[in-house]
């Protein structure tokens, strides 16, 4: 309780100089002046006294021919003096905070995430139609109602979410995945890529390839134009001899070819690794400065740069508010220390890292769970080069069949 009272009344730390500073303490205690934190500093004595007792203490010191030096002041009374001296600065800070709070109640930036086929402008236009647009107050619309309205207007969307953070609104959308139109008419089954045929399973149509054949992308694997086979048990009718020969033209039957054609296909990827490289990492050390920039003045609110880092990145961010008094900015600078480390690899280590890089790229091209038959690694670099390059080839067996409509002219 006494600490709170001291802060309200104010505390002054004094240094008593003279031949017998103890005399000042004794006289002060005799007159009921509360003193604490007494300590001897060289030939003098320092202690703390309340602000209300400083005048009486100065009179005692003058009577006993001692000198009192004020070493420090703290508490509410002295804070008032500081506020008076920096009234303009504090007023500017308060105006800036109020303006910042007021301006943060509006949406100033709109971002669309997740759209692929729909244009960003179209989604923003529909959102504006239902109340979400640049400059709108946050209390003027309901997020759930706007989300439902966008879903109603844009039938190609499966999901809409409006995420508001600060002055930014993110419209997160998920488009509907429509099934591809299935081919119902006559069609061939063609190859989607180059390969060597491994297995052919015909469900309908006529096989155009067999195991071991080499095919290129676009070649017909199963034909949808089926030529009817002759019935060995069919006895043709007896036709009288004629001088004219009649050529029978057999029209192929068009069907919707279906089947599975597996083939060996190859994927190639390239990877590289420097035999000697520099790695730059960020340490945990950082230095921060915060400035308040008002029309005509710049104030440092926090931080300094006591020393420069040998290597560092500086991030600068600012928030600006336009008011009738001018533009107020809150500027933040952060320096993050970085260190540089030289790393050297042996040829074996570099080959392994380059191979891993190439394999990682190839894995993205393969379907999930696709089995790899063989993997070949070929080093492309010569020993004198600083960068080791490799080519990785993967052999896999996959279905390369896809339906392609037969265009009848």
Residue pairs with C-beta under 8 A, 6 or more apart in sequence:
6 50
6 75
7 74
7 75
7 76
8 75
8 76
9 50
9 51
9 52
9 75
9 76
9 77
10 50
10 51
10 52
10 73
10 74
10 75
10 76
10 77
10 78
11 48
11 49
11 50
11 51
11 73
11 74
11 75
12 48
12 49
12 50
12 51
12 54
12 70
12 72
12 73
13 37
13 46
13 47
13 48
13 70
13 71
13 72
13 73
14 46
14 47
14 48
14 49
14 54
14 57
14 68
14 69
14 70
14 71
15 41
15 44
15 45
15 46
15 68
15 69
15 70
15 71
16 24
16 25
16 44
16 45
16 46
16 47
16 61
16 66
16 67
16 68
17 43
17 44
17 66
17 67
17 68
17 69
18 24
18 61
18 64
18 65
18 66
18 67
20 64
20 66
21 44
21 45
21 66
22 45
23 64
23 66
24 45
24 57
24 60
24 61
24 64
24 66
24 68
25 35
25 38
25 45
25 47
27 60
27 63
27 64
28 35
28 49
28 53
28 56
28 57
28 60
29 35
31 56
31 60
33 49
33 53
33 56
33 57
34 49
34 50
34 53
35 47
35 48
35 49
36 47
36 48
37 46
37 47
37 48
38 45
38 46
38 47
39 45
39 46
39 47
40 46
46 71
49 57
51 73
51 75
51 77
51 78
54 70
57 68
58 68
61 67
61 68
83 90
89 299
92 292
92 294
92 297
92 328
93 292
95 323
95 325
95 328
96 292
96 294
96 321
96 328
96 330
99 321
99 323
99 328
100 319
100 321
100 330
103 167
103 321
104 166
104 167
105 137
105 138
105 139
106 135
106 136
106 137
106 138
106 167
107 132
107 133
107 134
107 135
107 136
107 137
107 138
107 164
107 167
107 168
107 169
108 134
108 135
108 167
108 168
109 134
109 167
109 168
109 169
110 124
110 127
110 132
110 133
110 134
110 168
110 169
110 171
111 168
111 169
111 170
111 171
112 120
112 123
112 124
112 170
112 171
112 173
113 170
113 171
113 172
113 173
114 172
114 173
114 174
114 175
115 123
115 173
115 175
116 175
117 156
117 175
118 154
118 156
118 157
118 173
118 175
122 154
123 150
123 154
123 171
123 173
124 133
124 171
126 149
126 150
126 153
126 154
127 133
127 146
127 150
127 162
127 171
129 149
129 153
130 141
130 145
130 146
130 149
130 150
130 153
131 140
131 141
131 142
131 145
131 146
132 141
132 146
132 162
132 169
132 171
138 164
143 162
143 164
146 162
147 160
147 161
147 162
150 157
150 160
150 171
150 173
151 157
151 159
151 160
155 176
156 175
156 176
157 173
157 174
157 175
157 176
158 174
158 175
158 176
158 177
159 172
159 173
159 174
160 171
160 172
160 173
160 174
161 171
161 172
161 173
162 169
162 170
162 171
162 172
163 169
163 170
163 172
164 170
183 256
183 403
183 405
184 256
185 256
185 405
185 406
186 224
186 225
186 254
186 255
186 256
186 405
186 406
186 408
187 224
187 256
187 257
187 403
187 404
187 405
187 406
188 205
188 220
188 221
188 222
188 223
188 224
188 225
188 257
188 403
188 404
188 406
189 205
189 220
189 221
189 222
189 224
189 257
189 258
189 259
189 261
189 401
189 402
189 403
189 404
190 218
190 219
190 220
190 221
190 401
190 402
190 403
190 404
191 215
191 216
191 217
191 218
191 219
191 221
191 261
191 263
191 400
191 401
191 402
192 217
192 400
192 401
192 402
193 217
193 265
193 400
194 214
194 215
194 216
194 217
194 265
195 214
195 215
195 263
195 264
195 265
195 266
195 400
196 212
196 213
196 214
196 215
196 263
196 264
197 209
197 210
197 211
197 212
197 213
197 214
197 215
197 221
197 261
197 262
197 263
198 211
198 262
198 263
198 264
198 397
199 211
199 260
199 261
199 262
200 207
200 209
200 210
200 211
200 221
200 222
200 259
200 260
200 261
200 262
201 259
201 260
201 261
202 222
202 258
202 259
203 258
203 259
203 260
204 255
204 256
204 257
204 258
204 259
205 222
205 223
205 224
205 226
205 255
205 256
205 257
205 258
205 259
206 222
206 223
206 225
206 226
206 227
206 257
207 221
207 222
207 223
207 259
208 219
208 220
208 221
208 222
208 223
209 215
209 219
209 221
209 261
215 221
215 263
215 400
221 259
221 261
221 400
221 401
222 257
222 258
222 259
222 261
222 401
223 257
224 254
224 255
224 256
224 257
224 406
225 252
225 253
225 254
225 406
226 252
226 253
226 254
226 255
227 250
227 252
227 253
228 250
228 252
228 253
254 406
254 408
256 403
257 403
258 403
259 401
260 399
260 401
261 399
261 400
261 401
262 397
262 398
262 399
262 400
263 397
263 398
263 400
264 373
264 395
264 396
264 397
265 395
265 396
265 397
265 398
265 400
266 393
266 394
266 395
266 396
267 362
267 365
267 366
267 393
267 394
267 396
268 362
268 391
268 392
268 393
268 394
269 358
269 359
269 361
269 362
269 365
269 391
269 392
269 394
270 358
270 361
270 380
270 389
270 390
270 391
270 392
271 353
271 354
271 355
271 356
271 357
271 358
271 359
271 361
271 389
271 390
271 392
272 354
272 357
272 387
272 388
272 389
272 390
273 345
273 350
273 351
273 353
273 354
273 357
273 387
273 388
274 345
274 350
274 386
274 387
274 388
275 344
275 345
275 347
275 350
275 386
275 387
275 388
276 342
276 343
276 344
276 345
276 386
277 342
277 343
278 340
278 341
278 342
278 343
279 340
279 341
279 342
279 343
280 311
280 338
280 339
280 340
280 341
281 338
281 339
281 341
282 313
282 336
282 337
282 338
283 336
283 337
283 338
283 339
285 309
285 336
285 337
286 334
286 335
286 336
286 337
287 303
287 304
287 305
287 306
287 309
287 334
287 335
288 302
288 303
288 332
288 333
288 334
288 335
289 300
289 302
289 303
289 304
289 305
289 332
289 333
289 334
290 300
290 301
290 302
290 303
290 330
290 331
290 332
290 333
291 298
291 299
291 300
291 301
291 329
291 330
291 331
291 332
291 333
292 298
292 299
292 301
292 328
292 329
292 330
292 331
293 299
293 328
293 329
293 330
293 331
294 326
294 328
295 325
295 326
295 327
295 328
305 335
309 335
309 337
309 338
311 337
311 338
311 339
311 340
312 335
312 336
312 337
312 338
313 335
313 336
313 338
314 333
314 334
314 335
314 336
315 332
315 333
315 334
315 336
316 331
316 332
316 333
317 331
317 332
318 329
318 330
318 331
318 332
319 329
319 330
320 327
320 328
320 329
321 327
321 328
321 329
345 353
347 383
347 388
350 388
351 377
351 379
351 388
351 390
354 388
354 389
354 390
355 377
355 390
355 392
358 390
358 391
358 392
359 375
359 392
359 394
362 392
362 394
366 372
366 394
366 396
367 398
370 396
370 398
371 396
371 397
372 394
372 395
372 396
373 395
373 396
373 397
374 394
374 395
375 392
375 393
375 394
375 395
376 392
376 393
377 390
377 391
377 392
378 390
378 391
378 392
378 393
379 388
379 389
379 390
380 389
380 390
380 391
381 387
381 388
381 389
381 390
